[in-house]
Amino acid sequence: MDVALLIGRILFVLVFFGSGMAHLTKTADMAGYAESRGLPSARLATIASGVLIVVGALMVLLGVWGDLGSLLLVLFLVPTAFLMHAFWKESDPMTKQMEMIQFNKDIALAGAALAFFWAFAHDPGLTLTGSLF
């Protein structure tokens, strides 16, 4: 089961590495989108969130206080779902559908991150450190 949990962690964090690197390498584009959604200090928020998700993903992947890393990802995902993907504010049906998909993805990933938080606290399997909480 340890190997299955490790494979799950690897697959789970792939999306965060891609997104986090985009936050850090395509900051202007991503900050422009954040600004269009009404986020204040969009550039700073884009950089900070990029660092947050890369660090959280690395912690989950390597099992270095993976429980904390899981919570860092939840800390990114839940506000992002509500601030960046507020589908209920959209009037265009296509835009509303796309934002709903993104909202649901973020909430589902937050649920998975909470499941990893639980796993790290109970039986983390192959990790470099134990649980922090």
N, CA, C and O atoms as a MOPAC input file, in Angstrom:
PM7 MOZYME 1SCF
protein

 N      0.81500 1    -1.19100 1     0.00000 1
 C      0.00000 1     0.00000 1     0.00000 1
 C      0.86300 1     1.26100 1     0.00000 1
 O      0.44400 1     2.29600 1    -0.51700 1
 N      2.05800 1     1.18200 1     0.57300 1
 C      2.93700 1     2.34400 1     0.57800 1
 C      3.25800 1     2.80900 1    -0.84000 1
 O      3.30100 1     4.00700 1    -1.11700 1
 N      3.48100 1     1.85600 1    -1.72400 1
 C      3.81000 1     2.20600 1    -3.11600 1
 C      2.59900 1     2.84000 1    -3.79600 1
 O      2.75200 1     3.79400 1    -4.55900 1
 N      1.40500 1     2.32700 1    -3.53200 1
 C      0.19000 1     2.90600 1    -4.12200 1
 C     -0.00300 1     4.34800 1    -3.65500 1
 O     -0.36200 1     5.22000 1    -4.44700 1
 N      0.23800 1     4.59300 1    -2.36600 1
 C      0.11500 1     5.95200 1    -1.84100 1
 C      1.16500 1     6.87200 1    -2.46200 1
 O      0.87000 1     8.02700 1    -2.76900 1
 N      2.37300 1     6.37800 1    -2.64600 1
 C      3.43100 1     7.17000 1    -3.27900 1
 C      3.06400 1     7.49700 1    -4.73100 1
 O      3.24200 1     8.63300 1    -5.17100 1
 N      2.56200 1     6.52500 1    -5.46500 1
 C      2.14800 1     6.77600 1    -6.85300 1
 C      1.01400 1     7.80100 1    -6.88000 1
 O      0.99900 1     8.69000 1    -7.73100 1
 N      0.07200 1     7.67900 1    -5.95500 1
 C     -1.01300 1     8.65700 1    -5.85200 1
 C     -0.48700 1    10.05400 1    -5.57700 1
 O     -0.96900 1    11.02800 1    -6.15600 1
 N      0.50100 1    10.15700 1    -4.69600 1
 C      1.10000 1    11.47300 1    -4.40000 1
 C      1.77300 1    12.04500 1    -5.63600 1
 O      1.64900 1    13.23800 1    -5.91300 1
 N      2.47700 1    11.21600 1    -6.37400 1
 C      3.16900 1    11.68200 1    -7.58700 1
 C      2.14700 1    12.20500 1    -8.59600 1
 O      2.30600 1    13.30000 1    -9.13500 1
 N      1.10900 1    11.42600 1    -8.84600 1
 C      0.09400 1    11.83800 1    -9.81300 1
 C     -0.63800 1    13.09900 1    -9.35400 1
 O     -0.95500 1    13.96900 1   -10.16500 1
 N     -0.90100 1    13.19100 1    -8.06500 1
 C     -1.62200 1    14.32900 1    -7.50000 1
 C     -0.85300 1    15.63600 1    -7.67700 1
 O     -1.44100 1    16.65700 1    -8.03300 1
 N      0.44800 1    15.61200 1    -7.43300 1
 C      1.20200 1    16.87100 1    -7.44200 1
 C      1.57300 1    17.35300 1    -8.84100 1
 O      1.98200 1    18.50300 1    -8.99900 1
 N      1.44300 1    16.51500 1    -9.84600 1
 C      1.82500 1    16.93600 1   -11.20200 1
 C      1.10000 1    18.20400 1   -11.63100 1
 O      1.71400 1    19.09900 1   -12.21300 1
 N     -0.18300 1    18.29100 1   -11.35600 1
 C     -0.95500 1    19.47000 1   -11.75300 1
 C     -0.44800 1    20.72900 1   -11.04300 1
 O     -0.49000 1    21.82100 1   -11.61000 1
 N      0.02600 1    20.58000 1    -9.81900 1
 C      0.49600 1    21.73800 1    -9.06700 1
 C      1.85100 1    22.22700 1    -9.55900 1
 O      2.11800 1    23.42900 1    -9.56000 1
 N      2.70200 1    21.30600 1    -9.97400 1
 C      3.99500 1    21.74400 1   -10.51400 1
 C      3.79800 1    22.53900 1   -11.79900 1
 O      4.42700 1    23.57900 1   -11.99300 1
 N      2.93000 1    22.05100 1   -12.67300 1
 C      2.65900 1    22.76800 1   -13.91600 1
 C      2.07400 1    24.14800 1   -13.65100 1
 O      2.51400 1    25.14100 1   -14.23100 1
 N      1.10200 1    24.20100 1   -12.79000 1
 C      0.44700 1    25.46200 1   -12.47100 1
 C      1.39200 1    26.40900 1   -11.73700 1
 O      1.45500 1    27.59800 1   -12.04800 1
 N      2.11900 1    25.87900 1   -10.77000 1
 C      3.04800 1    26.71200 1   -10.00600 1
 C      4.14300 1    27.30100 1   -10.86700 1
 O      4.50600 1    28.46700 1   -10.71300 1
 N      4.67100 1    26.49300 1   -11.77800 1
 C      5.71600 1    27.00600 1   -12.67100 1
 C      5.14800 1    28.06700 1   -13.61200 1
 O      5.84300 1    29.02800 1   -13.94300 1
 N      3.90300 1    27.90800 1   -14.04600 1
 C      3.27200 1    28.93800 1   -14.87500 1
 C      3.10300 1    30.23100 1   -14.08600 1
 O      3.29900 1    31.31800 1   -14.62900 1
 N      2.74000 1    30.12200 1   -12.80800 1
 C      2.63800 1    31.31100 1   -11.96400 1
 C      3.97000 1    32.05400 1   -11.90400 1
 O      4.00300 1    33.28400 1   -11.88000 1
 N      5.05900 1    31.30200 1   -11.88100 1
 C      6.38000 1    31.90700 1   -11.68600 1
 C      7.08000 1    32.28200 1   -12.98900 1
 O      7.95400 1    33.14900 1   -12.98300 1
 N      6.72200 1    31.65800 1   -14.09300 1
 C      7.40100 1    31.95500 1   -15.36100 1
 C      6.54300 1    32.77700 1   -16.31800 1
 O      7.06500 1    33.42800 1   -17.22400 1
 N      5.24200 1    32.74700 1   -16.11800 1
 C      4.31900 1    33.52500 1   -16.95900 1
 C      3.50800 1    34.45900 1   -16.06800 1
 O      2.28900 1    34.57700 1   -16.19500 1
 N      4.22700 1    35.11300 1   -15.16500 1
 C      3.59300 1    35.93100 1   -14.13400 1
 C      2.72000 1    37.02300 1   -14.71900 1
 O      1.60500 1    37.23600 1   -14.24300 1
 N      3.19400 1    37.71900 1   -15.73600 1
 C      2.42700 1    38.83300 1   -16.30900 1
 C      1.08400 1    38.34900 1   -16.85100 1
 O      0.05200 1    38.97100 1   -16.60100 1
 N      1.09400 1    37.25100 1   -17.58600 1
 C     -0.14500 1    36.71300 1   -18.14700 1
 C     -1.10700 1    36.27700 1   -17.04400 1
 O     -2.29500 1    36.59600 1   -17.07500 1
 N     -0.58000 1    35.55500 1   -16.08600 1
 C     -1.44000 1    35.03300 1   -15.01700 1
 C     -1.94200 1    36.16300 1   -14.12400 1
 O     -3.08400 1    36.13600 1   -13.66700 1
 N     -1.08500 1    37.15900 1   -13.87400 1
 C     -1.51400 1    38.30600 1   -13.07200 1
 C     -2.57600 1    39.10600 1   -13.81600 1
 O     -3.49100 1    39.64900 1   -13.19800 1
 N     -2.45900 1    39.18200 1   -15.13300 1
 C     -3.48000 1    39.85900 1   -15.92600 1
 C     -4.83000 1    39.19900 1   -15.77800 1
 O     -5.84700 1    39.88100 1   -15.65500 1
 N     -4.85100 1    37.87900 1   -15.78900 1
 C     -6.10900 1    37.15800 1   -15.59500 1
 C     -6.64500 1    37.40400 1   -14.18700 1
 O     -7.83600 1    37.65900 1   -14.00800 1
 N     -5.76600 1    37.32800 1   -13.19400 1
 C     -6.18500 1    37.55600 1   -11.80400 1
 C     -6.74900 1    38.96500 1   -11.63900 1
 O     -7.74600 1    39.16700 1   -10.94700 1
 N     -6.10900 1    39.92600 1   -12.27400 1
 C     -6.58800 1    41.30700 1   -12.20700 1
 C     -7.96200 1    41.44100 1   -12.86900 1
 O     -8.82500 1    42.17100 1   -12.38300 1
 N     -8.15200 1    40.73200 1   -13.97700 1
 C     -9.44700 1    40.79100 1   -14.65900 1
 C    -10.56300 1    40.19200 1   -13.80700 1
 O    -11.73700 1    40.50100 1   -14.01000 1
 N    -10.19900 1    39.33900 1   -12.86000 1
 C    -11.18300 1    38.73400 1   -11.95900 1
 C    -11.37100 1    39.57100 1   -10.70000 1
 O    -12.11100 1    39.18500 1    -9.79500 1
 N    -10.68900 1    40.73600 1   -10.64400 1
 C    -10.87000 1    41.65300 1    -9.52500 1
 C     -9.94900 1    41.42200 1    -8.34500 1
 O    -10.17900 1    41.97600 1    -7.27000 1
 N     -8.91800 1    40.62400 1    -8.51700 1
 C     -7.99700 1    40.34400 1    -7.42100 1
 C     -7.04600 1    41.52600 1    -7.21600 1
 O     -6.36500 1    41.93100 1    -8.15800 1
 N     -6.98800 1    42.08400 1    -6.00900 1
 C     -6.04600 1    43.17800 1    -5.75400 1
 C     -4.61000 1    42.65600 1    -5.68500 1
 O     -4.38200 1    41.49500 1    -5.34400 1
 N     -3.66000 1    43.50700 1    -6.00600 1
 C     -2.23600 1    43.12400 1    -5.98700 1
 C     -2.01800 1    41.82100 1    -6.75100 1
 O     -1.41200 1    40.88000 1    -6.23900 1
 N     -2.51300 1    41.78500 1    -7.95800 1
 C     -2.53000 1    40.54600 1    -8.73900 1
 C     -1.13800 1    39.97300 1    -8.97600 1
 O     -0.95200 1    38.75900 1    -8.88500 1
 N     -0.16300 1    40.81400 1    -9.27600 1
 C      1.19500 1    40.31400 1    -9.53700 1
 C      1.77900 1    39.66000 1    -8.28700 1
 O      2.31300 1    38.55300 1    -8.35800 1
 N      1.68100 1    40.33000 1    -7.15900 1
 C      2.19400 1    39.77200 1    -5.90200 1
 C      1.44900 1    38.48300 1    -5.54600 1
 O      2.06500 1    37.50300 1    -5.12600 1
 N      0.13400 1    38.48600 1    -5.71200 1
 C     -0.65900 1    37.29300 1    -5.40700 1
 C     -0.28200 1    36.13100 1    -6.31200 1
 O     -0.25700 1    34.98200 1    -5.86900 1
 N      0.01300 1    36.41800 1    -7.57600 1
 C      0.40000 1    35.37200 1    -8.52700 1
 C      1.73000 1    34.74700 1    -8.12500 1
 O      1.86700 1    33.52400 1    -8.13000 1
 N      2.69800 1    35.56800 1    -7.78000 1
 C      4.00700 1    35.05200 1    -7.36000 1
 C      3.88200 1    34.27800 1    -6.05200 1
 O      4.40300 1    33.16900 1    -5.93000 1
 N      3.19100 1    34.86400 1    -5.07500 1
 C      3.04500 1    34.20900 1    -3.76800 1
 C      2.31300 1    32.86800 1    -3.90400 1
 O      2.70400 1    31.87900 1    -3.28400 1
 N      1.26000 1    32.84000 1    -4.71100 1
 C      0.52400 1    31.58900 1    -4.86500 1
 C      1.34800 1    30.55700 1    -5.62600 1
 O      1.23700 1    29.36100 1    -5.36000 1
 N      2.17300 1    31.00400 1    -6.56900 1
 C      3.06200 1    30.07900 1    -7.27500 1
 C      4.04000 1    29.41400 1    -6.32800 1
 O      4.24700 1    28.20200 1    -6.38100 1
 N      4.64300 1    30.21900 1    -5.45700 1
 C      5.57700 1    29.66800 1    -4.46300 1
 C      4.83300 1    28.72300 1    -3.52100 1
 O      5.32300 1    27.63800 1    -3.20400 1
 N      3.64900 1    29.14000 1    -3.07600 1
 C      2.85700 1    28.33000 1    -2.15200 1
 C      2.55700 1    26.94600 1    -2.72300 1
 O      2.72400 1    25.94000 1    -2.03500 1
 N      2.11700 1    26.89500 1    -3.97100 1
 C      1.73600 1    25.59300 1    -4.51000 1
 C      2.94000 1    24.73400 1    -4.88800 1
 O      2.86700 1    23.50900 1    -4.80000 1
 N      4.04200 1    25.34800 1    -5.30500 1
 C      5.23600 1    24.54800 1    -5.60000 1
 C      5.79400 1    23.95900 1    -4.30600 1
 O      6.14600 1    22.78000 1    -4.25900 1
 N      5.87500 1    24.77500 1    -3.26200 1
 C      6.38900 1    24.28200 1    -1.96600 1
 C      5.45800 1    23.20300 1    -1.40800 1
 O      5.92000 1    22.15000 1    -0.96900 1
 N      4.15100 1    23.46400 1    -1.42500 1
 C      3.19400 1    22.46600 1    -0.92700 1
 C      3.28900 1    21.16400 1    -1.69500 1
 O      3.28100 1    20.08500 1    -1.10200 1
 N      3.38000 1    21.26000 1    -3.01800 1
 C      3.47300 1    20.05300 1    -3.85200 1
 C      4.75900 1    19.28000 1    -3.57500 1
 O      4.74200 1    18.05100 1    -3.50500 1
 N      5.86800 1    19.99000 1    -3.41800 1
 C      7.12800 1    19.32000 1    -3.09200 1
 C      7.04600 1    18.60400 1    -1.74800 1
 O      7.55100 1    17.49100 1    -1.60100 1
 N      6.41500 1    19.23800 1    -0.77700 1
 C      6.28000 1    18.62500 1     0.54500 1
 C      5.44700 1    17.34600 1     0.46800 1
 O      5.78400 1    16.34100 1     1.09400 1
 N      4.36300 1    17.38800 1    -0.30100 1
 C      3.51900 1    16.19200 1    -0.46300 1
 C      4.28600 1    15.11300 1    -1.21900 1
 O      4.28300 1    13.95000 1    -0.81400 1
 N      4.93300 1    15.48600 1    -2.30200 1
 C      5.65900 1    14.51400 1    -3.12100 1
 C      6.75200 1    13.80600 1    -2.32800 1
 O      6.84600 1    12.57900 1    -2.33800 1
 N      7.57000 1    14.59300 1    -1.64600 1
 C      8.71800 1    14.02600 1    -0.93400 1
 C      8.36400 1    13.46300 1     0.43700 1
 O      9.14400 1    12.71700 1     1.02900 1
 N      7.19200 1    13.82200 1     0.93600 1
 C      6.82800 1    13.37900 1     2.28000 1
 C      7.63500 1    14.09900 1     3.33800 1
 O      8.00500 1    13.51000 1     4.35400 1
 N      7.90700 1    15.36000 1     3.10500 1
 C      8.57000 1    16.20300 1     4.10000 1
 C      7.46900 1    17.05800 1     4.72500 1
 O      7.04600 1    18.06600 1     4.15900 1
 N      7.01600 1    16.63200 1     5.90200 1
 C      5.85200 1    17.25100 1     6.53100 1
 C      4.73400 1    17.35000 1     5.50800 1
 O      4.18500 1    18.42400 1     5.25900 1
 N      4.41400 1    16.21900 1     4.92900 1
 C      3.39100 1    16.15400 1     3.88900 1
 C      2.03700 1    16.62500 1     4.35700 1
 O      1.23400 1    17.10400 1     3.55700 1
 N      1.77000 1    16.49500 1     5.65600 1
 C      0.50100 1    16.99600 1     6.17900 1
 C      0.42800 1    18.51000 1     6.04700 1
 O     -0.61500 1    19.04900 1     5.67500 1
 N      1.51700 1    19.19800 1     6.34500 1
 C      1.56200 1    20.65400 1     6.18000 1
 C      1.47400 1    21.02100 1     4.69800 1
 O      0.76200 1    21.95600 1     4.33200 1
 N      2.18700 1    20.29700 1     3.85600 1
 C      2.12000 1    20.53900 1     2.42000 1
 C      0.70600 1    20.39500 1     1.89100 1
 O      0.27100 1    21.18100 1     1.04900 1
 N     -0.01400 1    19.39600 1     2.37900 1
 C     -1.40700 1    19.19900 1     1.97700 1
 C     -2.26100 1    20.39800 1     2.36900 1
 O     -3.09600 1    20.85300 1     1.58800 1
 N     -2.05000 1    20.90600 1     3.57500 1
 C     -2.81800 1    22.07400 1     4.01900 1
 C     -2.45700 1    23.32300 1     3.22200 1
 O     -3.32100 1    24.16500 1     2.97500 1
 N     -1.19900 1    23.45400 1     2.81600 1
 C     -0.81300 1    24.59000 1     1.97900 1
 C     -1.57100 1    24.54900 1     0.64900 1
 O     -1.99500 1    25.58600 1     0.13800 1
 N     -1.73500 1    23.36400 1     0.10400 1
 C     -2.47600 1    23.23800 1    -1.14600 1
 C     -3.95300 1    23.58200 1    -0.95200 1
 O     -4.55500 1    24.22300 1    -1.81300 1
 N     -4.53700 1    23.16600 1     0.16600 1
 C     -5.92000 1    23.53900 1     0.47400 1
 C     -6.02000 1    25.06000 1     0.62000 1
 O     -6.98200 1    25.67700 1     0.16200 1
 N     -5.01500 1    25.65100 1     1.26400 1
 C     -4.98900 1    27.10600 1     1.45100 1
 C     -4.96600 1    27.84700 1     0.12000 1
 O     -5.47900 1    28.96200 1     0.02600 1
 N     -4.38800 1    27.25200 1    -0.89400 1
 C     -4.40700 1    27.82500 1    -2.23700 1
 C     -5.73200 1    27.53300 1    -2.94400 1
 O     -6.32800 1    28.43400 1    -3.53400 1
 N     -6.19000 1    26.30200 1    -2.89000 1
 C     -7.30800 1    25.85000 1    -3.71900 1
 C     -8.65900 1    26.45300 1    -3.35400 1
 O     -9.40200 1    26.87400 1    -4.24100 1
 N     -8.98600 1    26.50100 1    -2.08800 1
 C    -10.32200 1    26.96000 1    -1.70500 1
 C    -10.52300 1    28.44300 1    -2.02600 1
 O    -11.51900 1    28.78500 1    -2.66300 1
 N     -9.61900 1    29.33700 1    -1.61200 1
 C     -9.81800 1    30.73600 1    -2.00500 1
 C     -9.78200 1    30.93800 1    -3.52500 1
 O    -10.52600 1    31.75800 1    -4.06200 1
 N     -8.92200 1    30.19400 1    -4.20900 1
 C     -8.84000 1    30.31200 1    -5.65800 1
 C    -10.17100 1    29.93600 1    -6.30500 1
 O    -10.62500 1    30.60200 1    -7.23500 1
 N    -10.78300 1    28.88400 1    -5.81700 1
 C    -12.07800 1    28.46100 1    -6.37100 1
 C    -13.09500 1    29.59800 1    -6.28100 1
 O    -13.78700 1    29.89500 1    -7.25400 1
 N    -13.18200 1    30.22900 1    -5.11800 1
 C    -14.18900 1    31.25700 1    -4.90900 1
 C    -13.81700 1    32.60500 1    -5.52900 1
 O    -14.69100 1    33.31400 1    -6.02700 1
 N    -12.53900 1    32.96400 1    -5.50600 1
 C    -12.12800 1    34.27100 1    -6.02600 1
 C    -11.93700 1    34.29200 1    -7.53600 1
 O    -12.27500 1    35.27400 1    -8.19700 1
 N    -11.39800 1    33.21400 1    -8.07600 1
 C    -11.03600 1    33.21000 1    -9.48900 1
 C    -12.06200 1    32.51500 1   -10.38100 1
 O    -12.08800 1    32.75000 1   -11.58900 1
 N    -12.89500 1    31.67700 1    -9.81000 1
 C    -13.81400 1    30.88700 1   -10.63000 1
 C    -15.26000 1    31.00900 1   -10.15300 1
 O    -15.97700 1    30.01400 1   -10.04200 1
 N    -15.67300 1    32.23200 1    -9.87600 1
 C    -17.02400 1    32.51300 1    -9.37500 1
 C    -18.02800 1    32.40700 1   -10.51800 1
 O    -18.50400 1    33.41600 1   -11.03700 1
 N    -18.33900 1    31.18300 1   -10.90000 1
 C    -19.20000 1    30.92500 1   -12.05800 1
 C    -20.58800 1    31.54000 1   -11.89400 1
 O    -21.23100 1    31.87600 1   -12.88900 1
 N    -21.05300 1    31.69000 1   -10.67700 1
 C    -22.37400 1    32.22900 1   -10.41600 1
 C    -22.48500 1    33.71400 1   -10.78800 1
 O    -23.58700 1    34.25900 1   -10.85100 1
 N    -21.35700 1    34.35400 1   -11.03000 1
 C    -21.35500 1    35.76600 1   -11.43900 1
 C    -21.38600 1    35.93300 1   -12.96000 1
 O    -21.55900 1    37.04400 1   -13.46000 1
 N    -21.22400 1    34.86000 1   -13.67400 1
 C    -21.12300 1    34.91400 1   -15.13800 1
 C    -22.50100 1    34.87100 1   -15.78900 1
 O    -23.40600 1    34.18800 1   -15.31000 1
 N    -22.64700 1    35.60800 1   -16.88500 1
 C    -23.91300 1    35.58400 1   -17.62300 1
 C    -23.79100 1    34.80700 1   -18.93700 1
 O    -24.76800 1    34.22100 1   -19.40300 1
 N    -22.60600 1    34.80100 1   -19.53000 1
 C    -22.38900 1    34.04000 1   -20.75400 1
 C    -22.37900 1    32.54700 1   -20.42700 1
 O    -21.59700 1    32.11400 1   -19.58000 1
 N    -23.22800 1    31.75100 1   -21.07800 1
 C    -23.32500 1    30.31900 1   -20.74400 1
 C    -22.00700 1    29.55300 1   -20.88700 1
 O    -21.69900 1    28.69700 1   -20.05700 1
 N    -21.23000 1    29.85100 1   -21.92800 1
 C    -19.96400 1    29.14200 1   -22.13300 1
 C    -18.95900 1    29.50200 1   -21.03800 1
 O    -18.29100 1    28.62600 1   -20.48800 1
 N    -18.85800 1    30.77400 1   -20.73200 1
 C    -17.94700 1    31.22000 1   -19.66700 1
 C    -18.38300 1    30.64100 1   -18.32600 1
 O    -17.55500 1    30.18700 1   -17.53600 1
 N    -19.68100 1    30.66100 1   -18.07800 1
 C    -20.20600 1    30.10700 1   -16.82900 1
 C    -19.84400 1    28.63100 1   -16.69800 1
 O    -19.43700 1    28.18300 1   -15.62600 1
 N    -19.98900 1    27.88000 1   -17.77600 1
 C    -19.67000 1    26.45100 1   -17.75500 1
 C    -18.18200 1    26.22500 1   -17.50000 1
 O    -17.81600 1    25.36200 1   -16.70100 1
 N    -17.32400 1    26.98900 1   -18.16900 1
 C    -15.87700 1    26.82500 1   -17.98600 1
 C    -15.46200 1    27.17100 1   -16.55500 1
 O    -14.65200 1    26.46400 1   -15.95500 1
 N    -16.01000 1    28.24700 1   -16.01400 1
 C    -15.68200 1    28.62600 1   -14.63600 1
 C    -16.21800 1    27.60700 1   -13.63800 1
 O    -15.57900 1    27.35400 1   -12.61600 1
 N    -17.38100 1    27.01800 1   -13.91700 1
 C    -17.92200 1    25.98600 1   -13.03600 1
 C    -17.01600 1    24.75600 1   -13.02700 1
 O    -16.78600 1    24.15600 1   -11.97700 1
 N    -16.51500 1    24.39200 1   -14.17600 1
 C    -15.59000 1    23.26200 1   -14.26400 1
 C    -14.34200 1    23.54300 1   -13.43200 1
 O    -13.89600 1    22.68900 1   -12.66500 1
 N    -13.78100 1    24.73500 1   -13.58400 1
 C    -12.57300 1    25.09500 1   -12.82600 1
 C    -12.85700 1    25.15900 1   -11.32500 1
 O    -12.04000 1    24.71500 1   -10.51800 1
 N    -13.99900 1    25.70200 1   -10.95500 1
 C    -14.39800 1    25.76200 1    -9.54800 1
 C    -14.48300 1    24.35000 1    -8.96700 1
 O    -13.91600 1    24.06400 1    -7.91300 1
 N    -15.20300 1    23.47400 1    -9.67400 1
 C    -15.36500 1    22.09600 1    -9.19100 1
 C    -14.03200 1    21.35900 1    -9.12400 1
 O    -13.80700 1    20.57200 1    -8.20500 1
 N    -13.14900 1    21.60400 1   -10.08400 1
 C    -11.82100 1    20.97700 1   -10.05700 1
 C    -11.06000 1    21.41400 1    -8.81200 1
 O    -10.47300 1    20.58500 1    -8.11700 1
 N    -11.06900 1    22.71500 1    -8.52900 1
 C    -10.34300 1    23.20000 1    -7.35700 1
 C    -10.90600 1    22.63100 1    -6.05700 1
 O    -10.14800 1    22.26100 1    -5.16000 1
 N    -12.22600 1    22.56200 1    -5.95400 1
 C    -12.84400 1    22.01100 1    -4.74200 1
 C    -12.53000 1    20.51700 1    -4.61400 1
 O    -12.25600 1    20.03200 1    -3.51600 1
 N    -12.56900 1    19.79500 1    -5.72200 1
 C    -12.24800 1    18.36500 1    -5.68000 1
 C    -10.78800 1    18.14000 1    -5.29300 1
 O    -10.48300 1    17.24300 1    -4.50700 1
 N     -9.89200 1    18.94900 1    -5.84200 1
 C     -8.47800 1    18.82900 1    -5.47600 1
 C     -8.26300 1    19.18100 1    -4.00300 1
 O     -7.42000 1    18.57900 1    -3.33800 1
 N     -9.02000 1    20.15100 1    -3.49300 1
 C     -8.93300 1    20.47800 1    -2.06200 1
 C     -9.36500 1    19.27800 1    -1.22300 1
 O     -8.75900 1    18.98500 1    -0.19300 1
 N    -10.40500 1    18.59200 1    -1.66100 1
 C    -10.83100 1    17.38000 1    -0.95700 1
 C     -9.76300 1    16.30300 1    -0.97800 1
 O     -9.52800 1    15.63400 1     0.02900 1
 N     -9.11700 1    16.13300 1    -2.12100 1
 C     -8.02500 1    15.15700 1    -2.21900 1
 C     -6.85800 1    15.56000 1    -1.32100 1
 O     -6.24100 1    14.70600 1    -0.68500 1
 N     -6.55400 1    16.84900 1    -1.26600 1
 C     -5.47200 1    17.32600 1    -0.39900 1
 C     -5.80200 1    17.05400 1     1.06600 1
 O     -4.91600 1    16.70000 1     1.84500 1
 N     -7.06300 1    17.21700 1     1.44500 1
 C     -7.45900 1    16.89500 1     2.82000 1
 C     -7.34700 1    15.39600 1     3.08900 1
 O     -6.99800 1    14.99300 1     4.19900 1
 N     -7.63600 1    14.56800 1     2.08900 1
 C     -7.46700 1    13.12100 1     2.24100 1
 C     -5.98400 1    12.78400 1     2.44200 1
 O     -5.64800 1    11.92500 1     3.25700 1
 N     -5.09600 1    13.46100 1     1.69700 1
 C     -3.66200 1    13.26100 1     1.90000 1
 C     -3.24500 1    13.74800 1     3.28500 1
 O     -2.39700 1    13.12400 1     3.92400 1
 N     -3.82100 1    14.84500 1     3.75700 1
 C     -3.53600 1    15.31900 1     5.11800 1
 C     -3.83100 1    14.20900 1     6.12000 1
 O     -3.02500 1    13.93200 1     7.00700 1
 N     -4.98700 1    13.58000 1     5.97200 1
 C     -5.36200 1    12.48200 1     6.85100 1
 C     -4.37000 1    11.32500 1     6.71800 1
 O     -3.93300 1    10.75800 1     7.72000 1
 N     -4.02200 1    10.98400 1     5.48900 1
 C     -3.10900 1     9.86300 1     5.25900 1
 C     -1.75000 1    10.11700 1     5.89700 1
 O     -1.17500 1     9.21900 1     6.51200 1
 N     -1.23500 1    11.33000 1     5.75500 1
 C      0.06400 1    11.64800 1     6.35300 1
 C      0.00800 1    11.55900 1     7.87100 1
 O      0.99900 1    11.18600 1     8.50000 1
 N     -1.12000 1    11.89100 1     8.46500 1
 C     -1.25600 1    11.83700 1     9.92300 1
 C     -1.40600 1    10.40800 1    10.43900 1
 O     -1.07000 1    10.13600 1    11.59100 1
 N     -1.90300 1     9.49200 1     9.60900 1
 C     -2.19000 1     8.14000 1    10.08100 1
 C     -1.18700 1     7.08400 1     9.63000 1
 O     -0.70300 1     6.30400 1    10.45000 1
 N     -0.87800 1     7.05000 1     8.37100 1
 C      0.07900 1     6.06700 1     7.86700 1
 C      0.69400 1     6.62600 1     6.59100 1
 O      0.26300 1     6.28500 1     5.49000 1
 N      1.70300 1     7.48500 1     6.73600 1
 C      2.21900 1     8.20400 1     5.58000 1
 C      2.96400 1     7.34400 1     4.57100 1
 O      3.22100 1     7.79400 1     3.45400 1
 N      3.31200 1     6.13100 1     4.93400 1
 C      4.02900 1     5.28300 1     3.98400 1
 C      5.43300 1     5.77500 1     3.74000 1
 O      6.15600 1     6.09300 1     4.68500 1
 N      5.82700 1     5.84300 1     2.48600 1
 C      7.18300 1     6.21000 1     2.10800 1
 C      7.35600 1     7.73700 1     2.15600 1
 O      6.96600 1     8.44500 1     1.22800 1
 N      7.94300 1     8.22200 1     3.24300 1
 C      8.15100 1     9.65600 1     3.42600 1
 C      9.54800 1     9.91400 1     3.97400 1
 O     10.21800 1     9.00500 1     4.46500 1
 N      9.97300 1    11.17200 1     3.88100 1
 C     11.27600 1    11.55400 1     4.43600 1
 C     11.17900 1    11.99300 1     5.88100 1
 O     12.14900 1    11.86800 1     6.62900 1
 N     10.01600 1    12.51200 1     6.29400 1
 C      9.80800 1    12.91400 1     7.69100 1
 C      8.45300 1    12.38100 1     8.13900 1
 O      7.64900 1    11.90100 1     7.33900 1
 N      8.23400 1    12.48100 1     9.42200 1
 C      6.94100 1    12.11600 1     9.94900 1
 C      5.95800 1    13.26500 1     9.81900 1
 O      6.26500 1    14.30300 1     9.23300 1
 N      4.80100 1    13.06600 1    10.36200 1
 C      3.75100 1    14.06700 1    10.34100 1
 C      4.09400 1    15.22700 1    11.26200 1
 O      4.67600 1    15.01900 1    12.32700 1
 N      3.74500 1    16.43100 1    10.87100 1
 C      3.98000 1    17.61100 1    11.71200 1
 C      2.84600 1    17.80000 1    12.69800 1
 O      3.07100 1    18.23200 1    13.82900 1
 N      1.63000 1    17.48200 1    12.28200 1
 C      0.46000 1    17.67600 1    13.16600 1
 C      0.05600 1    16.38000 1    13.83000 1
 O     -0.90300 1    16.35400 1    14.60200 1

